[in-house]
Amino acid sequence: MVVPFIIDLLGWTSVFFYILLLVFNRMKNMRVASFLSVINDVIWGILIGVMPKVLLNLVVGSVNLYRYICDFTEVPANIVRLILATMIAFLLYATYFSINDYLANPSQGLLLTWVDFAIILTALSVKNLRLFQLFMFLSAFVGGYAYYLLGIEQMLVIKAIVGLIMLHKLFINPLFPKLESVLFFWNK
């Protein structure tokens, strides 16, 4: 009885962290929110028994950690190289896993989830916030269609929210910058 409640709670917490991840206007805050999202989604993936979700989030976490260390800390180069090697190992394994997963269960929905994963990884790999937002906007459409094909409603909600937030960040906020300060009153 408790485990299904925790699974549901972590699922909706995933939605919350995804929203939190996207509303920030600074890359450092976005990276911290991404760490929280990864931790939540790894635990959630283990509890629901979806190991690809666990693997994908570990890869996202490693890319995010690498970018955070490179951009916001003064860590020695040897440690940065070790983290880079770990990230590359995760990426190679994820590529191997995704190809085998697709070949074992070929479907357009599954293929598009892996494409969405690649788009998200690309977004997390960039330093420019605007470019990050553009990739996440693209992810909303690719991932949204993928999860529609797979019938995963919770992820459809997440992708719809991602699309709306990125629509605001990319197209509305540049035209009406004061609107965001009114909507996000807690930033004052």
Stockholm file with secondary structure:
# STOCKHOLM 1.0

chainA/1-188         MVVPFIIDLLGWTSVFFYILLLVFNRMKNMRVASFLSVINDVIWGILIGVMPKVLLNLVVGSVNLYRYICDFTEVPANIVRLILATMIAFLLYATYFSINDYLANPSQGLLLTWVDFAIILTALSVKNLRLFQLFMFLSAFVGGYAYYLLGIEQMLVIKAIVGLIMLHKLFINPLFPKLESVLFFWNK
#=GR chainA/1-188 SS CHHHHHHHHHHHHHHHHHHHHHHCSSHHHHHHHHHHHHHHHHHHHHHHTCHHHHHHHHHHHHHHHHHHHHHHCCCCHHHHHHHHHHHHHHHHHHHHHHHHHHHHSCCHHHHHHHHHHHHHHHHHHCSCHHHHHHHHHHHHHHHHHHHHHHTCHHHHHHHHHHHHHHHIIIIITTTCHHHHHHHTGGGC
#=GC SS_cons         CHHHHHHHHHHHHHHHHHHHHHHCSSHHHHHHHHHHHHHHHHHHHHHHTCHHHHHHHHHHHHHHHHHHHHHHCCCCHHHHHHHHHHHHHHHHHHHHHHHHHHHHSCCHHHHHHHHHHHHHHHHHHCSCHHHHHHHHHHHHHHHHHHHHHHTCHHHHHHHHHHHHHHHIIIIITTTCHHHHHHHTGGGC
//
